[in-house]
Each structure stands twice: as structure tokens, then as C-alpha cells.
Amino acid sequence: MMAIVREHELHQRRRKRNAILGLVLAAFVAMVFGITLVKMQNTRAAMSDAENSRPAQAEASE
């Protein structure tokens, strides 16, 4: 039989620090993802605005 071994305080602190670091990393990834989505939507909106404001040269040339 194995004896129950109490975890050392250093391991407890390391586990807590790693958990906090993981949360910070996840928040950073979420922030970068959100910024990317906003930029993509703004680019798509700008492209559609540019197409709508373009003069109808193709229709006039026909």
C-alpha cells in the first residue's frame, strides 16, 4: 500500500501560478480573435461601401 503524501507548498504555488498564466493566455487569445473579427467585418463593410459608391462606368460604356 502507498502512503498518502501531502503535496509540497512549492507545487501548490506553481500550480496556482500556472492556472493564472493559462487564464491570461486564454484572455490574450480571445482578445486577438475578437480584434481579428472586428477588422474583418470593417474591411468587408468598407469593400461593400466602395462597390456601392463606385460610378456606373460599366453600364455607361455599353
FENLIN-V872072 format. One record per pair of residues at least 12 apart in sequence whose C-alpha atoms are under 8 Angstrom apart, sorted by sequence separation. I is the first residue (numbers start at 1). J is the second residue. D is the distance in whole Angstrom. If there is no record, write none. Layout:
((I:J:D) (I:J:D))
//
This chain:
none
//
